[in-house]
Amino acid sequence: MPKKIDPALRDRAVRLVLEHRAEYPSTAKAIAAVARQEGVGPETLRRWVVQAEIDAGDRDGQTSEEHAEIRRLKAENKRLREDVAILKAATVNSTRQRNSAWSLSAGVSKSSVFRGRELRRAATVSRSAWVRSFMLTPLGKY
């Protein structure tokens, strides 16, 4: 995990590079000098300077606010995908339970009365019970 650096140190180092850039032959030399002075890595400081230029509008790229919004949206998208997967799994499980409890069998049905209405419900026979009975029946007797 990356080491947390004090935001004040970051802001000071970036400000020093931007203010003293003209005193050095190149930006890389200014970054190296400030990085040694502040005790941070030159590549880290270079990335901070680039991001500061992007945030200021001096350079093209993704601003810090845009990056934070994209990270938030990706996290929300991931959470929503997990929720959908859980709901799909729950739907499949409840459908399996309902189908196993109310499975249709060879036209056998029974009637019952519920609130004054006659309901027809198929007798419950599981597929495995039907397969077992079929396998146990001698070939000439079915």
C-alpha positions in Angstrom: 0.0 0.0 0.0 1.4 3.4 -0.9 2.7 5.5 2.0 0.5 8.4 3.0 2.3 11.7 2.6 1.1 14.9 4.3 -0.9 17.0 1.9 0.9 20.1 3.1 4.3 18.6 2.1 2.9 17.7 -1.3 1.5 21.2 -1.9 4.7 22.8 -0.7 6.9 20.6 -3.0 4.7 21.3 -6.0 4.7 25.0 -5.3 8.5 25.1 -5.0 8.9 23.3 -8.3 6.4 25.6 -10.1 8.0 28.8 -8.6 11.7 27.8 -9.2 11.3 26.0 -12.5 12.8 29.0 -14.4 16.0 28.9 -12.3 16.9 25.4 -13.7 17.8 24.3 -17.2 14.9 21.9 -17.3 11.8 20.9 -15.3 13.4 17.5 -14.5 16.4 19.3 -12.8 14.0 21.5 -10.8 12.0 18.4 -9.7 15.2 16.5 -8.8 16.5 19.4 -6.6 13.2 19.9 -4.8 12.7 16.2 -4.3 16.1 15.9 -2.6 15.3 19.0 -0.5 11.9 17.7 0.6 12.8 14.1 1.0 10.4 12.6 -1.6 11.1 10.6 -4.7 11.6 12.5 -8.0 9.1 10.4 -9.9 6.5 11.0 -7.2 7.1 14.7 -7.3 7.0 14.7 -11.1 3.5 13.0 -11.0 2.3 15.6 -8.4 3.5 18.4 -10.6 1.8 17.0 -13.7 -1.5 16.5 -11.8 -1.3 20.0 -10.4 -0.9 21.3 -14.0 -3.9 19.3 -15.1 -6.0 20.6 -12.2 -5.0 24.1 -13.0 -6.0 23.7 -16.7 -2.4 24.1 -18.0 -2.3 20.6 -19.4 -4.8 18.2 -20.9 -5.9 15.2 -18.8 -8.2 13.9 -16.1 -8.6 16.3 -13.2 -8.6 15.1 -9.6 -12.3 15.7 -9.3 -13.1 13.7 -12.4 -10.9 10.9 -11.1 -12.7 10.8 -7.8 -16.1 10.8 -9.5 -15.0 7.9 -11.8 -13.7 5.9 -8.7 -17.0 6.5 -6.9 -19.1 5.4 -9.9 -17.0 2.2 -10.4 -17.5 1.3 -6.8 -21.2 1.9 -7.0 -21.3 -0.2 -10.3 -19.5 -3.0 -8.6 -21.9 -2.9 -5.6 -24.9 -2.9 -7.9 -23.6 -5.9 -9.9 -23.1 -7.8 -6.7 -26.7 -7.0 -5.7 -28.0 -8.2 -9.0 -26.0 -11.5 -8.7 -27.4 -12.1 -5.2 -31.0 -11.4 -6.4 -30.5 -13.7 -9.4 -29.3 -16.5 -7.2 -32.2 -16.0 -4.8 -34.6 -16.1 -7.7 -33.1 -19.3 -9.1 -33.2 -20.9 -5.6 -36.8 -19.9 -5.0 -37.9 -21.1 -8.5 -36.2 -24.5 -7.9 -38.0 -24.9 -4.5 -41.3 -23.9 -6.0 -40.9 -26.2 -9.0 -39.8 -29.1 -6.8 -42.8 -28.6 -4.5 -45.4 -28.2 -7.4 -43.9 -30.3 -10.1 -46.3 -31.7 -12.6 -46.7 -35.5 -13.0 -48.4 -37.7 -15.5 -51.7 -35.8 -15.6 -52.6 -36.8 -12.0 -54.3 -33.9 -10.2 -56.3 -33.3 -7.1 -58.9 -30.7 -6.3 -59.1 -28.6 -3.2 -61.4 -25.7 -2.1 -59.8 -22.4 -1.2 -62.0 -19.4 -0.3 -64.9 -20.8 -2.2 -62.9 -21.6 -5.3 -62.0 -25.0 -6.5 -58.3 -25.2 -7.2 -56.6 -27.9 -9.1 -53.1 -28.8 -8.1 -50.8 -31.4 -9.6 -49.6 -34.2 -7.4 -46.0 -33.9 -6.3 -43.7 -36.4 -7.8 -40.0 -35.6 -8.0 -38.1 -36.3 -11.2 -35.7 -38.6 -9.4 -38.6 -40.7 -8.0 -40.0 -41.1 -11.5 -36.6 -42.1 -12.9 -36.2 -44.7 -10.1 -39.7 -46.2 -10.8 -39.0 -46.3 -14.5 -35.6 -48.0 -14.0 -37.1 -50.6 -11.6 -39.9 -51.5 -13.9 -39.2 -54.6 -16.0 -39.0 -53.9 -19.7 -42.1 -55.9 -20.8 -44.4 -54.6 -18.0 -44.7 -50.9 -18.6 
